[in-house]
């Protein structure tokens, strides 16, 4: 059985759940999940966990992501994107007064840590109900702002009223909200018309397979697209286990520090992967500074 991640280039017009279902059906496996949704109108990189690969999704969910986004200035919608109902249109004279330099300055102003209001049409939950369902029932709930960070933001082109930007942001950042905030700061309003995820957790959309190409592959070819779990976690520090350590892991015994198991170099990154001599993922553990040992997060030793 194969375990790992398949990097899929999601097409426009289908939900992330449908992408997962189609990958699962084509591979004929029991478990497939993903490491972060894309709205139906959005395209780009989706990381699909296959079999035991679903268990390492938690280490990818919180990773930074990169997007190319196109905004339409002068029009606001209830969903903050092109799928919603138009709420307001700015007077054309307002747009004619906005210069490319002004747009550049406003875009640059969103660099760095900040608080961001999530959209009222989102999958976040309120009392167990997704916000988008409440909004469709006329019971819109505005969640309090959340801390996010924009690591880099660059203007790609301006063809008024459209502005295209590249964004590198922390997990939990809503590019729809960013589009709205840029429009508000410009004094004309804006909504998102296109969104493409280009990078996530060390993966690039350039190396992803389109969903249609994936489904046209024979089973052997599709299996070849599964990236092994240890390789997926290449960003995570790790060490190789010998037979004795593998036996300990297999029996769930304590992993106290010794010559073979050292504490992490960066205490801010407590997760460590343990690989077997063949390079396969044996376990992911978390350093416990109080007990000066490692606790198990997930184990893959049979």
SULQUIUR-V9734 format. One record per pair of residues at least 24 apart in sequence whose C-alpha atoms are under 8 Angstrom apart, sorted by the first residue. I is the first residue (numbers start at 0). J is the second residue. If there is no record, write none. Layout:
# SULQUIUR-V9734
I:J
I:J
This chain:
# SULQUIUR-V9734
1:49
1:50
1:222
1:225
2:48
2:49
2:50
2:51
2:52
2:225
2:226
2:227
2:228
3:48
3:49
3:50
3:51
3:52
3:53
3:225
3:226
3:227
3:228
3:231
4:46
4:47
4:48
4:49
4:52
4:225
4:226
4:227
4:228
4:231
5:46
5:47
5:48
5:49
5:207
5:224
5:225
5:226
6:44
6:45
6:46
6:47
6:202
6:204
6:206
6:207
6:208
6:224
6:225
7:43
7:44
7:45
7:46
7:47
7:204
7:207
7:208
7:209
7:210
8:42
8:43
8:44
8:45
8:204
8:207
8:208
8:209
8:210
9:41
9:42
9:43
9:44
9:45
9:209
9:210
10:41
10:42
10:43
10:209
10:210
11:39
11:40
11:41
11:42
12:39
12:40
12:41
13:39
13:40
14:38
14:39
15:39
18:210
19:47
21:214
22:210
22:214
25:214
25:218
26:218
26:221
26:222
32:56
34:59
34:60
35:60
40:82
40:193
40:194
41:193
41:194
41:195
41:196
42:194
42:195
42:196
43:195
43:196
43:197
43:204
44:195
44:196
44:197
44:198
44:199
44:203
44:204
44:207
49:225
52:228
54:297
55:228
55:297
59:200
60:170
61:169
61:170
61:171
62:169
62:170
62:199
62:200
63:167
63:168
63:169
63:170
63:199
63:200
64:167
64:168
64:169
64:170
64:196
64:197
64:198
64:199
64:200
65:165
65:166
65:167
65:168
65:196
65:197
65:198
65:199
66:165
66:166
66:167
66:194
66:195
66:196
66:197
66:198
67:163
67:164
67:165
67:166
67:194
67:195
67:196
67:197
68:163
68:164
68:165
68:166
68:174
68:191
68:192
68:193
68:194
68:195
69:161
69:162
69:163
69:164
69:191
69:192
69:193
69:194
70:161
70:162
70:163
70:178
70:189
70:190
70:191
70:192
70:193
71:159
71:160
71:161
71:162
71:189
71:190
71:191
71:192
72:159
72:160
72:161
72:162
72:182
72:187
72:188
72:189
72:190
73:160
73:182
73:187
73:188
73:189
74:187
74:188
74:189
74:190
75:179
75:188
75:189
75:190
76:190
77:120
78:118
78:119
78:120
79:118
79:175
79:176
79:178
79:179
79:189
79:190
79:191
80:175
80:190
80:191
80:192
81:190
81:191
81:192
81:193
88:188
89:187
89:188
93:187
94:159
94:160
94:187
97:185
99:157
101:185
102:185
103:154
105:181
105:184
105:185
106:152
106:153
106:154
106:181
107:152
107:153
109:149
109:152
110:148
110:149
110:150
110:151
110:152
111:148
111:149
111:150
111:151
112:146
112:147
112:148
112:149
113:146
113:147
113:148
113:149
114:144
114:145
114:146
114:147
115:144
115:145
115:146
115:147
115:172
115:176
115:177
116:141
116:142
116:143
116:144
116:145
116:176
117:141
117:142
117:143
117:144
117:145
117:173
117:176
118:173
118:175
118:176
147:171
147:172
148:172
200:234
201:234
227:279
228:279
228:280
229:272
229:274
229:278
229:279
229:280
232:272
235:270
235:271
235:272
236:263
236:270
236:271
236:272
237:271
237:272
237:273
237:274
238:271
238:272
238:273
238:274
239:273
239:274
239:275
239:276
239:278
240:273
240:274
240:275
240:276
241:275
241:276
245:275
245:281
245:300
248:281
248:282
248:298
248:300
249:298
249:300
249:301
253:292
253:293
253:294
254:292
254:293
254:294
255:291
255:292
255:293
256:291
256:292
256:293
262:286
262:291
262:292
